[in-house]
């Protein structure tokens, strides 16, 4: 799975995503932002597929990186750690 396919998969689950410099940034779309047409992105994380499958996210104020062997393991982790509200 390439980064575009992963972005489509996460968006189909309900996460907001965008790419920059080969890294996929994602999170849960929150409240309306301070500037018209913007919004707050909650529970953000970034995914890098260039050399290995890694996700970077914050635990409190500590940056944390976790590596996965498969995309399926990564998606399962995202759904567990960053659950979408119904």
N, C-alpha and C positions, 0 to 999 in steps of 0.2 A: 504494500500500500504506500503510495506516495503522499506528500504533504497536502496536495489538493484533495485527494480522496479522503484523507483523515479530516480535513476541514469540513467537507461535505457531511461526513458521518457525525461529527460533533454538532454541526448546525442542525442536522435532522433530529438530534436528541434534544435540541433546545438551547444549546450554548451559543454565545456570540463569539465569532472568531475573526481574526485578521492576520495577514502575514507581513513580515518585515525582515529583510535580509536572510531569508531562508528559514526563519523561525516562526512557528505558529503561536500566536498569542490568543488566549481564550479566557472566558469567564462567564459570569451570570449577569445578564443585563439588569440593572437596578433602576433607581429613580431618575427623573429628569435632571440633567446637569445644569450648571449655572449659566451656560450660554445656550441660546435658542438652538434647537436641533441637536443637542448633545445629551448624553446620559452617563450615568455612573456605571462602571463595570466592577462588580463585586466578585470576590473569591477568584482572583485572577491566577492563571498559570500559563507557562510557556512550554512548548514541546519542540524538541530538536530531533530531526530524523537524519541529519547529515552523516554522522559517524556511528551513532548508536541511538537507540530509542530512549530518550531521557525527558523527564518532566521536571520543571523548576517551579516551586511555589513557596509561599511563606507559611511558617508555623509561628504565629505571634509576629515577631519582628525578625525572625531568623530565616534566612533563605535556605531552602532545602532542595536537594536534587535526588531523584530516584531514577534508576535505570530499569528497563524492562527488556525481556527477551522477545516478546511478541506484541503486536498492536492490540490484540484481544486483551492481554493482561493490562495494558495501558488504559484501554477504554473501561474495563471493569474497575480499575482504581479510580479513574475520574468520576464515574457514577457513584462510587462509595464515598469518596472524600469531598466531592463538590456536588452534592445532590441538588437537583432542581426542585423548587417549590411548586406544588400543584395548584 
